[in-house]
Amino acid sequence: MAFYVYIIQSQVEGSFYKGFSENPVQRLAQHNDGSATYTSRKIPWKLVYVEEFPSKQEALIREKNLKNATIERINALINHPKNIVARLE
């Protein structure tokens, strides 16, 4: 089983949200249907970054690391080769 760290971007005002999921596409749907309370005010969201990990622990460490990422770092990740978002669309 794979684990994922993802970044979504609000299409309303451009802010980013970083999270962890076993299924980032399904999780994006939850963000967009309003069932994820924290992000419900900024619907719709777009998946802009996904990174895969072999273990839950590694993914959670990476998620924690990204929580304080600057806009510059996020933009660099979006354009980085390890971004697998295109494989999931």
C-alpha positions in Angstrom: 0.0 0.0 0.0 1.2 3.5 -0.9 0.8 6.7 1.1 0.7 10.2 -0.3 1.4 13.8 0.7 -0.6 16.2 -1.4 -1.0 20.0 -1.9 -4.2 21.5 -3.1 -4.7 25.1 -4.2 -7.9 27.1 -3.8 -9.2 28.2 -7.1 -11.0 31.1 -5.4 -8.1 32.8 -3.7 -5.0 30.8 -4.4 -4.1 29.6 -1.0 -2.6 26.1 -0.5 -3.5 23.3 1.9 -1.1 20.4 2.5 -2.3 17.0 3.6 -1.8 13.2 3.8 -4.0 10.5 2.3 -4.0 6.9 1.1 -6.1 8.2 -1.9 -5.4 11.8 -2.8 -8.0 11.9 -5.6 -10.8 10.8 -3.3 -9.5 13.2 -0.6 -9.7 16.1 -3.2 -13.3 15.2 -3.8 -14.0 15.4 0.0 -12.3 18.8 0.1 -14.5 20.0 -2.8 -17.8 18.6 -1.5 -17.5 20.5 1.7 -17.1 17.4 4.0 -13.6 18.6 5.0 -14.5 21.5 7.3 -11.2 23.3 7.3 -11.1 23.8 3.6 -14.9 24.1 2.9 -14.7 27.9 2.8 -12.4 28.1 -0.2 -14.0 25.6 -2.6 -13.1 24.6 -5.3 -9.7 23.1 -4.8 -7.3 21.8 -7.4 -4.7 19.0 -6.8 -1.3 20.6 -7.6 1.2 18.3 -6.0 1.4 14.6 -5.0 4.3 12.7 -3.6 4.2 8.9 -2.9 5.8 7.1 0.0 6.1 3.5 0.9 5.2 3.9 4.6 2.7 6.0 6.5 5.4 7.2 8.9 7.5 8.6 6.0 4.5 10.4 4.5 3.4 11.9 7.8 7.0 13.2 8.4 7.0 14.8 5.0 3.5 16.3 5.6 4.7 17.9 8.8 7.8 19.2 7.0 5.6 20.8 4.3 3.2 22.5 6.7 5.4 25.5 7.0 6.6 25.6 3.4 7.0 29.0 1.8 5.2 29.9 -1.5 8.5 29.7 -3.3 9.1 26.2 -2.0 5.6 25.1 -2.9 6.0 26.4 -6.4 9.3 24.6 -6.7 7.7 21.3 -5.6 4.8 21.8 -8.1 7.4 21.9 -10.9 9.6 19.1 -9.5 10.0 15.8 -11.3 8.9 13.8 -8.2 5.4 15.5 -8.4 3.2 12.6 -9.6 0.0 14.6 -9.9 -0.2 14.1 -13.7 -0.3 10.3 -13.1 -3.4 10.6 -11.0 -5.5 12.9 -13.2 
